[in-house]
Amino acid sequence: MKPAPFAYLRPTTLEEALTALAGEPGAKVLAGGQSLVPLLSMRLAAPSMLIDINALPDLGHVTCDEAGVRIGALARHAEVLASVEAAASQPLIARALSHVAHPTIRNRGTTVGSLVHADAAAEMPMVLRLLEGSVDVASVRGRRTIPAAELFAGPLESTLAHDEVAVEAFFPALPAGGGIGFEEIARRHGDYALVGVAAVVTIADGDVVGARVGFVSVSDVPVVVDVTDHLDDPAAAALAELDPAEDIHASADYRAHLVKVLTPRVLADAIHHARTRKQA
Amino acid sequence: MTTKLFGTKVARVEDQRFLRGQGRYVDDLLTDDPRLLHAAVLRSPHAHARITDIDVSDVLDVEGVLAVWTYDDLVDAMAEPLPLLIPHPTLTHGRTQYALAKDEVNYVGEAIAFVVAVDRYVAEDAVSRIRVDYDYLEPVVGIAAARAADRLVHDDVPGNIGARMEQETGDARAAIADAPHTLTLELDIERSACTPMEGRGTVARWDPDTSRLTVWSSTQTSTGVRGCVAAKLGLDLAKVDVITPDVGGGFGVKINHPWPEELLVPLAAMTLGRPVKFTEDRREHFISSAHERAQVHHVEVGFDDDGRLLGLNVEFWHDHGAYTPYGLIVPIITSTQLLGPYKPLNYRVVFESLYTNTVIVTPYRGAGRPQGCFVMERTMDAIAAYLGKDRTEVRGTNFIQPDEFPYEHGLVFQDGRELTYDSGDYPASLEKLKALVGWDEFEQFRAEMAAQGRRVGIGLACYVEGTGVGPYEGAHVHIETSGKVKVATGLTSQGQGHQTAFAQIVADTLGVRFEDVEITTGDTRKMPYAVGTFASRAAVMSGSAIHLASLRAREKALRIAAEALEASEEDLEINDGVVSVRGTDASIDLGTVAVLSNPLRYAFDEASKAATQFSVGDPGKPPVAEDDEPGLEGKDFYSPERSTFANGMHAVIVETDPDTAEITILKYAVVHDCGHLINPMIVEGQIHGGVAQGVGGALYERMVYDEAGQLLNASFMDFLMPYVTEVPTTIDIDHLETPSPLNPLGIKGAGEAGVIPSAAVFAAAIEDAEGFPITAMPISPSELFALRLEHADHTTEAATITGI
């Protein structure tokens, strides 16, 4: 369990990092390392170079404004989770983050790193997708913003080009009349969910006028289903678009069953949240 | 007056060191030695294949690589198969692997080549450059495939059957045929493993000046490793020292020996003239150490209207993996310990021990007992359900009664001795358990929970555990002239708290301060005669030996002190390291007695002047009497005629979520009888750890092999060892102490107690909650969900009756 040889670079400016990345097709970016380092140790990944971005300035921020929450590439899960402002702006972030692994992993792992790792069994990619957030990426060619709907290409595959580094994620604020819910079932506390479900609803004049549900671990990429027109049986609507698979921890049928159990429950929580939430 | 420590909750002297990260494990050794080399092993990626060629030509080009071994490089005893440690007459087709695979591989993870390099990184780089050509063979995976025997693991083992063993008392089949009621059960347990925090590890250093080999290994038997290393490398035993430093858990897997690396590391150290280290990584531990537990059981039972067992006939199939280095210990234990606290009038047990193309099987904490307990306790529950009786009542009907000890079962136990229970009071234990868990109040609780839409169940399970198996352990007690007491016993420690418990015994027996006692374990330089730490035997075996050796040292101390104090030995007492004449001021401390015990020519300090030739002794007699020896020491061995039998009963209340099928533990209760308790805190710690491990085995952990023989969950991400969040936050424990008559301290073993009844007790509680039989363990929420669907389809009526 020792990595194969690799070159190691610890740049101190973003430009230096981007130039190095552009010049080394086999390079990987190292931030929190909570997914990458185990892959290296098991020799499931053998990049020619690690570009460690932990010495880059100005990427550790968690800032909030009326639009929402901006999270820098070096902000740790624990720092995001601890942000009272972020929780106030978009409470789903903290709700979901509290299910991400364990405190020691949250202390090192970065939220942005988790997003571009693009694991459909991870909470934050789904949350970004559900909230219709985005990720800002930089390369020697310039900067661009990738909407969440365009970020996830396949299992563990994002749409970032090889020479691009994700520098910031944006999670929109929960608007007035909005409510959220989140629940997941995992084998052990902190494990990847067997099924995770999040919901965002919008209430107007006491009626649910928008209801969207996002799912963890029941598809290859984060999936969001609009159930506004299916509030009587949202799980059925969701399952029509999901493809739960069997693995060593759960059968496909059990996963589908959990979708049926959790979807109405989480949706009800979100509606309750919207109705009882103090409006700023 | 010295306070009696035996039986008190003395804080573990080990903990400060361990909790502060000051433990010293095999991987911590020689780290400052620039000459230290590191080993890595090429392991088979295939479950079953013939090796047609191994090409290592690219390896030696890697900078930093010093040597590579394959089977062709091994000579003499190293080229022979590894030892079959515990032969048995019924093990007619025992097979063991080679230190490095010869011609074929029989499980994923089997060692093929051994690389030594300047560091582990380089060694792993080199391993990846070895090219092996294989002819693939279809693997045999699982008990069904092994029994079908469409394919053979070893060409010369027909039917994949390593052993078939049968024992019977009375005529079980006739008794069942004549019984008023009969039941048949099929019961399965899956594979799991010990998974200690520290894996296997070996460091060896060869000293060319003295032609002496020192081996450090994270083993459960340093004397066993020493014997194997000397035999395999052709060294005189006296030239080999094996030392076991701190070990981060064993739970059984480290009793197997020698592992290939335990021989290859010393071989490399001797060949290269530099110290060599092998530290197993986690994936290696999963695929190349040992597993346990997988068995399939067929049970036929006949009983009367009271639920009394008239005849019990158990046939089972044991998956022992690719080889049988540890013989038949696990299935023999199942077949004998299955009986628990009960006395079936007629009992027959037959097992076949089967080869599969998977990791070898050696004892894992409990060692066949969890399976046996599962079989017997599921049978008891089935009888109770059939007769409509309370589950505790059926058990009580079948208990061996307190006045029946010693109770002879008429079977042969794992140590080749008669299966004879020494002590216990099962009815009293059951009463304690019922009170502790609230057995009689449970129906009311169930109703209250049902009113809230919640589903709960209660289960119990009883077991008897043969502990403290022979052949022997020894101890050497040395009282130094400082008054400090140095004690050596040969078995090893893996975190049990031996330093504390053994020092309690010494302090009490000798009459010295606890703080003045230092215990050394697992160092063949200090105690070359020893067996090892397994089968809950350390307290019984070494504890008794230490007690006996302390008595000898005490006897000598009193003899010398009596002479010095001009008093009679009968009038002396020893407290806090001071020998005094009862009722007088006359006294002498043990350090001075030690000085006097060793007639000196030379005074090396102030105290030693008292023992020089012009100060002491009768000039008319030899300074050391003919039948005496210098020094204040005691040495003795304890070798019991048979095992001592601890017992216990567990109960659990679980909640099963009607929607998600998640299983939650609401209450866990343990009544435990290991005879006299040396240190109740250590015993309870053992129970806590055992219960946690049992929760893992019942609800979370399993070895998931695919049809190709690949282990799919060889990491702690997918092998679900429970976190602290998954085990009960409190475990209610009550003790019963029925002392063993077999040893001077009246003790019985406690190391495996917590884990034995887990599968049985959780199956019982889940069954009670759900209303349908649970016949296979472990069980996950996904599996419970599937069972609900199955029983909703077929038994809607029955489910309605039980309130689902």
Interface residues (C-beta under 8 A of the other chain):
Chain A: M1 K2 P3 A4 P5 M42 R43 I185 R187 R188 H189 G190 D191 L194 I248 H249 A250 S251 D253 Y254 H257 L258 V261
Chain B: R120 Y121 E124 D125 S128 D281 R282 R283 D659 T660 A661 E662 Y700 V704 L712 N713 D718 L720 P722 Y723 T725 E726 S780 P781 S782 F785 A786 L789
